Amino acid sequence: MQSSSRLQRLTSAPAFKRFVAAPEFGPLVLLLVEIIVFSFLTSRRASVDPFFSIFPSFLSSTNITNLMTFIPELGMIALGMTMLMTAGEFDLSVGSTFGLSAIIMWTFYNAGLTSLEVGFLVAMLISIAIGFVNGWFVTRLRIPSFLVTLGMLLIARGAALYITDGFPQRTWSAESPLVDVLVGEFRVGDLRIFTSLLWFILFVVVLHYVLVHSKAGNWILASGGNPMAAIARGVKVGRTKVWLFILSAVMSAYAGITSSIRVSAANPNSGDGYELEVIAMVVIGGTALTGGRGSILGTVLGVLILRVMRNGIVMVGVPGLAYKIFIGAIILGMMALHSTLERRTGNGR
């Protein structure tokens, strides 16, 4: 009886209500449920069928290493997309920018035109130009970002295919300190960690601070929440959105270059379809599609949810082609949860 009254006081406390109403609450619960379910299913399958006992369990160091290897690349794109969507815009060209950037860097290097470091800078400068063009068309010409970035998606993907004639670029002969800086690896116990994970964590910390604790973050939230009111208060909405389009393109290019070094392949088709998966990660993390609300920490949870889902369904024997079914179900479920929590907190219940 005493423990029951204590639990009732805890759940009725303002801090607990704020925690439940936070956009990160739903994704956090879903991630924990995923980990528990997949851990149970993989261990149960290994005990029932001896064949599967030779594979690593879901929480083994081998599988955790595998998860951490893939998280940074899509995660970096998702961070840039979060900032942009918080301001009320989309970028459908992130996947093609992801592929084009690596093609540019390795084409310059393999042709003997530049060092790998200079090729990297050229690729990043081109990504800045892509972001600027996207932002200029949206803010100056008043064309919806969906249409502008759809056009840029086709231009960037077409450029990557034209440059390479559709063939991957050679990447395995590079000897440069840049390789170790971007995707070097080291061990922590049984875990093999790439430096790309450390860069991802750094970007998370910086962008979370910018969005939550800085004047620029207030401008971003105001630009997506009520642009006209923001302009009336002196917020430079157009300039803010242009910078965010540049950020989105730069993060995508950086992720693409990182991926090409890690897998030793620069494929002109790499990143195909990433734009929709990244938007799913951001939305699952609690960022509003209409702008005005965003969460970097929520996006990190969204990235983890989808990567754990992809990894887990394969380990339990579900065909990988069913992955999109699970993504769709998660998106619908999370939207319903966010809507319910918003209504309850808005009505004071």
Phi, psi and omega in degrees: 000316178295317179294328178293316179293326178295318178296322180295319178295322180295313183288340179265357181292145180302321181297319180294319180296320177295322179296316180292325182281346181296144181296341180278348185296309181300310177301323180296316178297316181297319179297316179296320178297316178302312182299316180295314183295312182290326176297317179294314184293320181291320178292323179293320181294322179293326180284331180278317183243110183302334181301321184280353178288345179279346180270153180294147177286169186298321182262017178287158179298327179297314182287324177296320175301317179299317179296315184291339179291321186268342185298315187299324189291306175291329180298320179298317178298318182296326179296313177297321179294325179299313180298319182290316181291330175298329177274004174090018181234165178238161173222100180276357183266005185296322181293318180287328174294322175305314181284320184293320184301315179294321179299316180298311182299312184285332176294314177299318183290312183292332178280356180075017182281325183215170169285170180295323180296317179292321176300322177298314180296320178298315180298319180291323177296320178294324177294324176298318178297320178298314179296320179296316179298315177303311182295322180295315179297321183287315187273327183269317182267355177060036177266134181305140183298332178301314182286319181298310184285336172295317176296318179294326175305313182291320180296311183294318180293318178297321178297317180297318180290321181293317181299322188258357188057025177085004182255146178296152177271149178284130184230350191277355183262007185284134172234101185207144175300336180300325181299315180289325180294318184277317187222038172291163181229150176210171184243141171236097187067235178271357183270133173261122186240135175267149179295341177300329177293322178292320176297319179300315179298319178299315179298322178299312182298314183295311184289327175298317178297315181299315185288325188261327191239009184237163176297323179299322178297321177297320178296318180297313180297319180292323180297326180271330183284308181207086186302320182294316178295323179296318179296319180297332180269005176096007179284130178275083187296314182299313180296320179299316181292323177299315179297325180288324174296320177296316178301316180299316181293319181295316179297322178294317179295316179299317179296320180295319178294317177302315181296318183296324178290318184295316184266359181055045178201133174242094185263132181297342179264001181294145183087001181296124180086357182296329185302319181287322179294322179293317177300322177299317178300316183293317181294317178300326180286356175105002176286133184284137178296331183272359179089171178091350177213130180206156181214116176294316179295323176297321178296320176302317177296321177298319177298313180297320181300311183286326178290320176295321178298313180298317180292316185291319183293330176291318183291332179268000173097007176283134179303135181300336180292345179275000185303317183295331177298315180294321178300312180300317180295320180295317179301311180298317180296317181290324177295320177296319180293313179300317180297318180296315181295322179295318180295319182294314180290327179292327180270358179076019180262000000 
